Amino acid sequence: MENTVEKTFNGWPSYEAWNTALWLNNDESQHSLVCEFAEQVVYHQITTDQAADYLICALPDRTGDGAEWDRDTVKDLIHEQFVEMLEHS
């Protein structure tokens, strides 16, 4: 039987994913960008994939801790905000 070790960081698949979520959920200006792009998805102006790409372009080159932005996490956070906006509209 092969012994597999799950490698996660605080429940996230990687340090980059965790750090991306940390910054986008806790930095007011960056979270505002998440909301702004999610709103564009709600109104069918752009897709979630486009929103993730545009958001990454609008952010600094790296997180405040120097980690690379994790695109999958960015996309997931935009989708979460999208769902929340729909639920409360």
Residue frames as qw, qx, qy, qz and C-alpha x, y, z in Angstrom:
[[0.000, 0.890, 0.457, 0.000, 0.00, 0.00, 0.00],
 [0.418, 0.407, -0.012, 0.812, 1.39, 3.37, -1.02],
 [0.297, -0.646, -0.443, 0.546, 1.50, 6.00, 1.69],
 [0.247, 0.610, 0.281, 0.699, 0.28, 9.31, 0.26],
 [0.276, -0.454, -0.387, 0.753, 0.68, 12.52, 2.16],
 [0.176, 0.853, 0.438, 0.224, -1.76, 15.29, 1.43],
 [0.430, -0.101, -0.063, 0.895, 0.19, 18.50, 0.97],
 [0.036, -0.832, -0.434, -0.343, -1.96, 21.47, 1.85],
 [0.278, 0.130, -0.304, 0.902, -1.44, 24.83, 3.45],
 [0.225, 0.161, 0.462, -0.843, -4.07, 25.75, 6.05],
 [0.548, 0.432, 0.656, -0.289, -6.60, 23.74, 4.06],
 [0.484, 0.768, -0.145, -0.393, -5.63, 25.32, 0.72],
 [0.956, 0.259, 0.057, 0.128, -3.91, 23.29, -2.01],
 [0.685, 0.272, -0.117, 0.666, -0.77, 25.45, -1.87],
 [0.342, -0.461, -0.239, 0.783, 0.86, 28.38, -0.15],
 [0.046, 0.029, 0.356, 0.933, 0.12, 30.53, -3.20],
 [0.311, -0.507, -0.678, -0.432, -3.60, 29.64, -3.09],
 [0.460, -0.627, -0.521, 0.351, -3.81, 30.38, 0.64],
 [0.316, -0.351, -0.038, 0.880, -1.87, 33.64, 0.30],
 [0.044, -0.252, -0.512, -0.820, -4.00, 34.76, -2.67],
 [0.394, -0.628, -0.634, -0.218, -7.19, 34.19, -0.67],
 [0.474, -0.518, -0.371, 0.608, -5.68, 35.90, 2.37],
 [0.193, -0.192, 0.118, 0.955, -4.88, 39.08, 0.47],
 [0.167, -0.284, -0.559, -0.760, -8.02, 39.23, -1.68],
 [0.455, -0.608, -0.640, -0.118, -10.30, 38.64, 1.29],
 [0.531, -0.630, -0.338, 0.455, -8.52, 40.95, 3.75],
 [0.279, -0.190, 0.140, 0.931, -7.10, 43.88, 1.80],
 [0.316, 0.643, 0.453, -0.531, -9.93, 46.38, 1.26],
 [0.295, 0.643, -0.321, -0.630, -8.75, 47.75, -2.07],
 [0.090, 0.226, -0.916, -0.321, -8.06, 44.29, -3.47],
 [0.212, 0.352, 0.882, -0.230, -11.37, 42.92, -2.20],
 [0.347, 0.649, 0.173, -0.654, -13.12, 45.87, -3.85],
 [0.249, 0.457, -0.652, -0.552, -11.59, 44.78, -7.15],
 [0.068, 0.089, 0.993, 0.026, -12.91, 41.26, -6.63],
 [0.274, 0.562, 0.626, -0.466, -16.39, 42.73, -6.08],
 [0.278, 0.637, -0.187, -0.695, -16.08, 45.03, -9.09],
 [0.207, 0.295, -0.820, -0.445, -15.17, 42.20, -11.47],
 [0.121, 0.245, 0.948, -0.163, -17.78, 39.87, -9.95],
 [0.336, 0.600, 0.353, -0.635, -20.42, 42.53, -10.62],
 [0.317, 0.510, -0.495, -0.628, -19.38, 42.61, -14.27],
 [0.072, 0.029, -0.986, -0.150, -19.89, 38.83, -14.36],
 [0.241, 0.429, 0.729, -0.475, -23.34, 39.22, -12.77],
 [0.404, 0.686, 0.115, -0.595, -24.35, 41.62, -15.55],
 [0.827, 0.316, 0.427, 0.185, -22.91, 39.32, -18.24],
 [0.222, 0.934, -0.223, -0.169, -20.36, 41.93, -19.32],
 [0.255, 0.593, -0.764, 0.016, -17.49, 39.45, -18.94],
 [0.871, -0.124, -0.466, -0.088, -17.01, 35.77, -18.07],
 [0.730, -0.671, 0.125, 0.041, -15.56, 34.49, -14.82],
 [0.836, 0.039, 0.161, 0.523, -12.42, 33.47, -16.71],
 [0.331, 0.676, 0.084, 0.653, -12.05, 36.97, -18.14],
 [0.416, -0.861, 0.002, -0.293, -12.69, 38.48, -14.71],
 [0.848, -0.434, 0.117, 0.281, -9.91, 36.37, -13.19],
 [0.687, 0.268, 0.162, 0.656, -7.48, 37.43, -15.92],
 [0.072, 0.792, 0.105, 0.598, -8.43, 41.12, -15.66],
 [0.606, -0.789, 0.001, -0.102, -8.20, 41.05, -11.87],
 [0.843, -0.241, 0.117, 0.466, -4.73, 39.51, -11.92],
 [0.488, 0.478, 0.157, 0.713, -3.65, 42.23, -14.38],
 [0.183, -0.840, -0.104, -0.501, -5.08, 44.93, -12.09],
 [0.764, -0.638, -0.019, 0.095, -3.27, 43.61, -9.00],
 [0.140, -0.813, 0.551, 0.122, 0.37, 44.18, -8.06],
 [0.524, 0.444, -0.710, -0.156, 2.78, 41.64, -9.57],
 [0.475, -0.042, -0.846, 0.239, 2.71, 39.58, -6.35],
 [0.524, -0.725, -0.439, -0.085, 0.81, 39.43, -3.09],
 [0.207, -0.903, 0.224, -0.302, 1.96, 41.61, -0.22],
 [0.763, -0.494, 0.414, 0.045, 3.92, 38.61, 1.03],
 [0.014, 0.618, -0.673, -0.406, 5.69, 38.12, -2.30],
 [0.530, 0.112, 0.840, 0.033, 3.72, 35.06, -3.45],
 [0.087, -0.020, -0.642, -0.761, 2.49, 34.63, -7.01],
 [0.604, 0.091, 0.188, -0.769, -1.26, 35.06, -7.49],
 [0.276, 0.059, 0.957, 0.064, -3.02, 31.70, -7.82],
 [0.299, 0.006, -0.439, -0.847, -5.38, 32.04, -10.82],
 [0.417, -0.320, -0.830, -0.185, -7.67, 29.19, -9.74],
 [0.265, -0.461, -0.611, 0.586, -8.14, 30.81, -6.33],
 [0.079, 0.222, -0.064, -0.970, -8.78, 34.21, -7.94],
 [0.375, -0.128, -0.655, -0.643, -11.43, 32.60, -10.15],
 [0.403, -0.391, -0.818, 0.128, -13.01, 30.79, -7.18],
 [0.157, -0.404, -0.427, 0.794, -13.19, 33.99, -5.12],
 [0.228, 0.103, -0.287, -0.925, -14.81, 35.88, -8.00],
 [0.435, -0.241, -0.777, -0.386, -17.33, 33.05, -8.37],
 [0.319, -0.410, -0.729, 0.447, -18.08, 33.10, -4.62],
 [0.018, 0.333, 0.168, -0.928, -18.71, 36.85, -4.77],
 [0.304, -0.024, -0.585, -0.752, -20.85, 36.36, -7.89],
 [0.408, -0.363, -0.835, -0.075, -23.05, 33.82, -6.07],
 [0.219, -0.432, -0.543, 0.686, -23.33, 36.08, -3.03],
 [0.127, 0.194, -0.130, -0.964, -24.39, 39.00, -5.22],
 [0.391, -0.164, -0.698, -0.577, -27.06, 36.88, -6.89],
 [0.388, -0.392, -0.806, 0.214, -28.36, 35.60, -3.55],
 [0.191, -0.542, -0.421, 0.702, -28.72, 39.14, -2.19],
 [0.012, 0.038, -0.343, -0.938, -30.12, 40.87, -5.25]]
